[in-house]
Amino acid sequence: MQAKPTVQVDTDRVVVTEWCFAPGAETGHHVHGHDYVVVPLITGTVRVEDSEGERDVEMRAGVSYARSAGVAHNLVNTNAYEFRFVEIELK
């Protein structure tokens, strides 16, 4: 099952996307083409699948993190409830 992205803003400088994950939903493997910031809207755990393997990571509501372009991974909602975050890509 795929997570649902909803683009909220798309300008020449940024793309802001809200991601909604039903239980078990995932982004699918992808590579980020831009630096980005993630702002979790709900506290929960996601499974990160990347070149280092798989690990569960707690994301806390309102606690943002940033990553550089080139990050390749898949995220899976391991919670029994919908999980959501906002992703801000810097063009």
C-alpha positions in Angstrom: 0.0 0.0 0.0 1.4 3.4 -1.0 1.5 6.5 1.3 -0.5 9.4 -0.1 1.4 12.6 -1.0 -0.5 15.9 -1.2 1.5 18.8 -2.7 0.5 21.9 -0.8 3.0 24.4 -2.3 5.2 24.2 -5.4 7.2 27.3 -6.3 10.5 28.0 -7.9 12.2 27.7 -4.5 10.3 25.0 -2.5 7.9 22.0 -2.7 5.8 21.4 0.4 4.1 18.0 0.6 2.0 16.4 3.3 2.5 12.6 3.4 -0.3 10.5 4.9 0.4 6.8 5.7 -2.3 4.3 6.5 -1.0 1.5 8.8 1.5 -0.5 6.7 1.7 2.1 3.9 5.1 3.1 2.5 6.6 5.7 0.2 8.4 3.1 -2.0 12.1 3.3 -2.6 13.1 6.8 -3.9 16.1 9.2 -4.0 15.7 12.8 -2.9 16.8 15.2 -5.6 16.8 18.2 -3.2 17.8 19.0 0.3 14.7 18.7 2.5 13.2 19.1 6.0 10.6 16.8 7.5 8.1 18.1 10.2 6.2 15.2 11.8 2.6 16.0 12.6 2.0 13.0 14.7 4.4 11.1 17.1 5.0 7.5 15.8 7.5 5.0 14.5 8.5 4.5 10.9 10.7 1.7 9.5 13.5 3.1 7.4 14.9 0.9 4.7 18.1 2.1 3.1 21.6 0.9 2.1 22.4 0.3 5.8 19.5 -2.1 6.2 16.2 -1.7 8.1 15.6 0.2 11.4 12.7 1.6 13.3 12.9 5.3 14.0 10.6 7.3 16.4 9.4 10.6 14.9 8.0 13.1 17.4 5.3 15.6 16.5 6.8 19.0 15.8 10.4 17.8 16.1 11.9 18.5 12.6 15.0 17.0 10.9 16.9 17.9 7.7 18.6 15.7 5.1 20.8 16.5 2.1 19.9 15.7 -1.5 20.8 12.2 -2.6 19.3 10.3 0.3 17.8 6.9 -1.0 15.3 5.1 1.2 11.8 3.7 1.8 9.7 4.7 4.8 7.0 2.3 6.2 4.4 3.2 8.8 4.7 0.6 11.5 2.0 2.2 13.7 -1.6 0.8 14.1 -2.8 4.3 13.1 -2.4 6.9 10.3 0.9 8.6 10.4 1.6 12.0 8.8 4.4 14.5 8.2 5.1 17.5 6.1 8.2 17.4 3.8 9.7 20.7 2.6 12.1 20.3 -0.3 14.5 23.2 -1.1 15.0 23.7 -4.8 
